[in-house]
Each structure stands twice: as C-alpha cells, then as structure tokens.
C-alpha cells in the first residue's frame, strides 16, 4: 500500500550507522551548488527536506539563513542536533506533511532524497505538498542520478569495498552490492563490517526517473522548471533541477 512517507533505511535510522554517515562520506562538495543557488535567489527561510545528519542545514544556519530540517529518521536527527550551529536550526522528526503551508522561500532535497520516493503517487503527492509549503514564487532545488549512465553497474563489492578508521571508534569496512534493477527501481545492499567481525546490513531502493518524467511531475505539482543543471561535482552523472512554484498555484 502506498503511503506518503518513504521507507527509512537502517543506515539512517540505526544510531550506530547514522553516526558513521559523516565520517564515511566526509566530502560534501556536492552542497556548494545548493548554497550558490539559494544565495542567488535571495531566499531567507529554507526547508531542508530529508536533512539526514544535518550537515547542510547547519551550514545554512551558520551563514545566517532561517532553516528547518526535516527527516523521518530519528537516529539521523540525534546526530544532527549535536553539530555546531544545530541550535539555530528548527528540527522536525517527520515529513513535509508535518509542516505549515506557504511558509518557505526555498526547499532543497540534496543527495538521493528525491529518489527515495519510489511510488509515482507518493512522489507526486510529495511535490504537491512541497509546493504548498513554499510561498508563491518559492524555489525547489533537488538532484537526481541520470539513469542512462547506469552507474550502479560499478556498485560491486570489489569496486566499492573500503576500510575507514573512524575517530574514537574502530575501523569499519564497507561495500555495496546491487540486488536488482527493474522498471526504474534500483535495489541495493550496504554492508558494514566492524573489527570484531560484526556485520550490519542496510538495504535501499532508489527510483531512477528520467528528465522528461521529472519535468512533467513538477509541472503537474504547480512548478515551472527554471533550470536543469549538470551537477558540478559529478558532471554527466547527475542533474540538478531548479523549479519555481507558480505565483497563482
């Protein structure tokens, strides 16, 4: 049965794994383009939807923006609330459906957030609710992976296996394995192996929609696409959509 909420994977909702998220992926240069785009539209009140461990929300808050970070994964928000600048962010354990309407200048979905809405009705409903959360003329910015690149073909244990020594903790070895790809749905498993040989598993599903489909769903939700950019940190592999809520929407 379709619900408005995406499935929360273990790597975001288990506190041990949530605490590994930042040290295992410390390079957040992907966020720079979002800051540039938000600054360019002169936005002040920002919604970070699917904020995870709060890195971007805290960056924006430290830069003087009024930020609301929303995520259904409680463990990720525990980590987020411990970060510098976290006290300046309004944290919401929930989804866009738990927010007031007409309140935000801009909304962002960074990383894979837009791709976790695998059901068509779920995705459309989420876009419509984001439009309601934005002020008329407000901006939505998000990214998606390009399906034609088929980057998941490189997601094998051999190619993704790496060991990271986490400060204050033991070394953790991680790898990714694809479980299947069908009808735009990619299912994959992440394995976390600790020094004591304990393993934890997190399984995820992402929806690889094409550009035309995404633009059609934005139009149906009351948005006008202003720009579709090549992600500067992953050129040729990811697209960034910049869409504006219609003034009369």
C-alpha positions as CSV (number, residue, x, y, z in Angstrom):
1,X,0.0,0.0,0.0
2,X,1.3,3.4,-0.9
3,X,2.0,5.9,1.9
4,X,3.2,9.5,1.9
5,X,6.3,8.5,3.7
6,X,9.4,6.8,2.2
7,X,10.9,3.7,3.8
8,X,13.6,4.7,6.3
9,X,16.7,2.6,5.7
10,X,18.8,1.2,8.6
11,X,21.8,3.4,7.7
12,X,19.8,6.4,8.6
13,X,17.5,5.1,11.4
14,X,20.0,3.0,13.4
15,X,22.0,5.3,15.6
16,X,25.3,3.4,15.3
17,X,25.1,3.5,11.5
18,X,23.8,7.1,11.5
19,X,26.9,8.2,13.4
20,X,29.1,6.6,10.6
21,X,27.4,8.5,7.8
22,X,29.5,11.7,8.0
23,X,32.9,10.1,8.6
24,X,32.3,7.6,5.8
25,X,31.4,10.4,3.4
26,X,33.3,13.5,4.5
27,X,33.5,15.2,1.1
28,X,30.3,17.4,0.9
29,X,31.4,19.5,-2.1
30,X,28.1,18.5,-3.6
31,X,26.4,21.0,-1.3
32,X,28.3,24.0,-2.7
33,X,26.0,24.4,-5.7
34,X,22.9,24.5,-3.4
35,X,24.4,27.3,-1.4
36,X,25.1,29.3,-4.5
37,X,21.6,28.8,-6.0
38,X,19.9,29.7,-2.7
39,X,22.1,32.8,-2.4
40,X,21.3,33.8,-6.0
41,X,17.5,33.8,-5.4
42,X,17.8,35.9,-2.3
43,X,15.9,33.4,-0.1
44,X,15.9,33.6,3.7
45,X,13.6,30.9,5.1
46,X,14.8,27.5,3.9
47,X,13.3,24.0,4.1
48,X,15.9,21.1,4.1
49,X,13.7,18.1,3.3
50,X,15.4,14.8,4.1
51,X,18.1,16.7,6.1
52,X,19.7,13.5,7.4
53,X,22.5,14.2,9.8
54,X,22.0,17.9,9.3
55,X,25.3,18.9,7.6
56,X,23.7,21.3,5.1
57,X,21.1,22.6,7.5
58,X,23.8,23.6,9.8
59,X,25.9,25.2,7.0
60,X,22.9,27.3,6.0
61,X,22.1,28.3,9.6
62,X,25.7,29.3,10.2
63,X,25.5,31.5,7.1
64,X,22.5,33.4,8.6
65,X,19.6,31.6,6.9
66,X,16.5,30.6,8.9
67,X,16.4,26.8,8.4
68,X,14.0,24.0,9.1
69,X,15.5,20.5,8.8
70,X,13.0,17.7,8.3
71,X,13.7,13.9,8.3
72,X,11.7,10.8,9.2
73,X,14.9,9.1,10.5
74,X,15.1,9.8,14.3
75,X,18.6,8.5,14.6
76,X,19.9,10.9,12.0
77,X,18.3,13.8,13.8
78,X,20.1,12.8,17.0
79,X,23.4,13.2,15.2
80,X,22.2,16.4,13.6
81,X,21.3,18.0,16.9
82,X,24.9,17.5,18.2
83,X,26.5,19.6,15.5
84,X,27.8,23.2,15.7
85,X,25.1,25.6,14.7
86,X,22.4,22.9,15.4
87,X,20.7,25.1,17.9
88,X,20.0,27.6,15.2
89,X,18.0,25.0,13.1
90,X,14.4,24.0,13.7
91,X,14.4,20.2,13.6
92,X,11.3,18.3,12.7
93,X,11.1,14.5,13.0
94,X,8.7,13.8,10.2
95,X,8.0,14.7,6.6
96,X,6.9,17.6,4.5
97,X,3.3,16.7,5.5
98,X,4.1,17.9,9.1
99,X,4.9,21.4,8.0
100,X,2.8,24.6,7.7
101,X,1.8,25.9,4.3
102,X,3.1,29.0,2.4
103,X,6.0,29.4,4.8
104,X,9.3,28.9,3.0
105,X,11.2,30.8,0.3
106,X,13.1,27.7,-0.9
107,X,13.1,24.0,-0.3
108,X,16.0,21.6,-1.1
109,X,16.4,17.8,-1.4
110,X,20.1,17.1,-1.5
111,X,21.9,13.8,-2.3
112,X,19.5,10.9,-3.0
113,X,16.5,12.3,-1.2
114,X,14.3,12.9,-4.3
115,X,15.0,9.3,-5.4
116,X,13.7,7.6,-2.3
117,X,10.1,8.3,-3.3
118,X,9.7,5.2,-5.5
119,X,5.9,5.2,-6.0
120,X,4.5,7.6,-8.6
121,X,1.6,8.7,-6.4
122,X,3.9,9.1,-3.4
123,X,6.3,11.3,-5.4
124,X,3.6,13.4,-6.9
125,X,1.9,13.9,-3.5
126,X,5.3,15.0,-2.0
127,X,5.9,17.5,-4.8
128,X,2.4,19.0,-4.3
129,X,3.0,19.2,-0.5
130,X,6.3,21.0,-1.1
131,X,4.5,23.5,-3.3
132,X,2.1,24.2,-0.5
133,X,5.0,24.6,2.0
134,X,6.6,27.2,-0.3
135,X,5.4,30.8,-0.7
136,X,4.1,31.6,-4.2
137,X,7.2,32.1,-6.3
138,X,9.3,30.0,-3.9
139,X,12.0,27.7,-5.3
140,X,12.6,24.0,-5.1
141,X,16.1,22.6,-5.8
142,X,16.9,18.9,-5.9
143,X,19.1,16.4,-7.7
144,X,18.7,13.0,-9.3
145,X,21.0,10.5,-10.8
146,X,20.9,10.0,-14.6
147,X,19.6,6.5,-15.4
148,X,21.2,6.3,-18.8
149,X,24.7,6.4,-17.1
150,X,23.9,3.1,-15.3
151,X,26.5,4.0,-12.6
152,X,25.1,1.1,-10.5
153,X,27.0,-1.3,-12.7
154,X,30.1,-0.3,-10.8
155,X,28.5,-0.9,-7.5
156,X,30.2,-4.2,-6.7
157,X,31.8,-5.4,-3.6
158,X,35.2,-5.5,-5.3
159,X,34.9,-1.9,-6.6
160,X,33.3,-0.3,-3.6
161,X,35.0,-2.1,-0.7
162,X,37.0,0.2,1.6
163,X,38.1,0.4,5.2
164,X,37.8,3.6,7.2
165,X,39.2,4.3,10.7
166,X,36.6,6.4,12.4
167,X,37.9,8.8,15.0
168,X,37.2,7.5,18.5
169,X,36.0,4.2,17.1
170,X,37.2,1.1,15.4
171,X,37.9,0.6,11.7
172,X,34.8,-0.2,9.6
173,X,34.9,-1.9,6.2
174,X,32.0,-1.1,3.9
175,X,30.8,-2.2,0.5
176,X,27.8,-2.0,-1.8
177,X,26.1,-4.8,-3.8
178,X,23.3,-4.3,-6.3
179,X,20.3,-6.6,-5.7
180,X,18.5,-5.8,-8.9
181,X,17.3,-3.1,-11.3
182,X,13.9,-3.3,-12.8
183,X,11.3,-0.7,-14.0
184,X,13.5,2.2,-12.9
185,X,13.9,0.8,-9.4
186,X,17.4,0.0,-8.1
187,X,17.6,-2.2,-5.1
188,X,21.0,-2.4,-3.3
189,X,22.6,-3.5,0.0
190,X,25.3,-1.8,2.0
191,X,27.3,-3.9,4.4
192,X,29.2,-2.5,7.4
193,X,31.7,-4.9,8.9
194,X,33.4,-3.9,12.2
195,X,36.8,-5.1,13.6
196,X,35.1,-7.7,15.8
197,X,33.6,-9.3,12.6
198,X,30.1,-8.0,13.5
199,X,28.2,-7.0,10.3
200,X,25.2,-4.7,9.9
201,X,23.2,-4.5,6.7
202,X,21.2,-1.7,5.2
203,X,19.0,-2.3,2.1
204,X,17.7,0.6,0.0
205,X,15.7,1.3,-3.1
206,X,16.1,4.3,-5.4
207,X,13.9,5.4,-8.3
208,X,15.8,6.4,-11.5
209,X,13.3,8.7,-13.2
210,X,14.3,10.3,-16.5
211,X,14.4,14.1,-17.0
212,X,11.2,14.2,-19.0
213,X,9.2,12.4,-16.4
214,X,10.5,14.6,-13.6
215,X,9.7,17.8,-15.5
216,X,6.2,16.5,-16.2
217,X,5.6,15.8,-12.5
218,X,6.9,19.2,-11.5
219,X,4.5,20.8,-13.9
220,X,1.6,18.8,-12.5
221,X,2.5,19.9,-9.0
222,X,2.4,23.6,-9.8
223,X,6.0,24.3,-10.6
224,X,7.8,25.8,-13.6
225,X,11.2,24.4,-14.3
226,X,13.7,27.3,-14.4
227,X,17.0,25.4,-14.9
228,X,18.3,21.9,-15.2
229,X,22.0,21.9,-14.4
230,X,24.8,19.4,-14.6
231,X,25.9,18.6,-11.1
232,X,29.4,20.2,-10.9
233,X,30.8,17.6,-8.5
234,X,29.5,14.7,-10.7
235,X,29.4,16.1,-14.3
236,X,27.5,13.9,-16.7
237,X,26.1,11.7,-14.0
238,X,23.6,13.8,-12.0
239,X,21.1,16.6,-12.8
240,X,20.1,19.5,-10.5
241,X,16.5,20.8,-11.0
242,X,15.6,24.3,-10.1
243,X,11.8,24.9,-10.2
244,X,9.7,27.8,-9.1
245,X,6.2,27.5,-7.6
246,X,3.8,29.3,-9.8
247,X,2.5,32.6,-8.4
248,X,-1.1,31.5,-9.0
249,X,-0.5,27.9,-8.0
